Amino acid sequence: RWEVQLQLRALEASGAVLLHQERWVALAEGRRGWSEERLQDAHAQIAAVLNEGEDGRFEHLLRAGRREALGQEAAALVRRKEAQGRLGEATALLWLVRDLEPSTPALTGLLVRLLLSKRSQEDLAQAQDAAARSPEAHRLVGAARFANASQWEAVEQAIGGTLTWADPDLAWYGHVLRVRAARERSEDAQA
């Protein structure tokens, strides 16, 4: 960490960054005289001292050209934003990562689960689009459509005998739908 601090001080001396309220802020005019490689290295080093999911780390990884690390970083950041109730920001970040790195299927389940938990028709349509590359996610979106229409038997049929899910985010939402369907069918039978 001391090496990074020294490099940050050098960046500050060159006008590339500024320490503001205990956070390093990159300045637009700081690019003078720095090669692209040196800038990427500086961003990589800053990202290395930040904790996974911490504000700013995703952007530094992106600017460092570390695309292979974006999926894991996005997942950590999204879970933090979700816990804070910032679902719109979390969802937007997942779409961004899918556009940047389409080969990150692990984020599909998280994106679909977030969209389905919002329960609007627009989000359901987006979930359908997000699930296009995952049969498991596609089946869950179909079950969610039945749930929105209160077609509980169809929900149970869509989920079927799926006891294990490859994606934990889809598993969580699948179990939520299964419990909801069982409860609603039980209430319908009692009425």
Salt bridges, closest charged atoms under 4 A:
GLU12 OE1 - ARG9 NH1 3.05
GLU36 OE1 - ARG31 NH2 2.85
ASP55 OD1 - ARG80 NH2 2.66
GLU68 OE2 - ARG66 NE 2.67
GLU73 OE1 - ARG57 NH1 2.39
GLU82 OE2 - ARG113 NH1 2.69
GLU89 OE1 - LYS81 NZ 2.92
GLU89 OE1 - ARG86 NH2 2.62
GLU101 OE2 - ARG67 NE 3.21
ASP123 OD1 - LYS118 NZ 3.68
GLU153 OE1 - ARG185 NH2 3.83
GLU156 OE1 - ARG185 NH1 2.33
ASP169 OD2 - ARG79 NH2 3.05
ASP169 OD1 - ARG113 NE 2.94
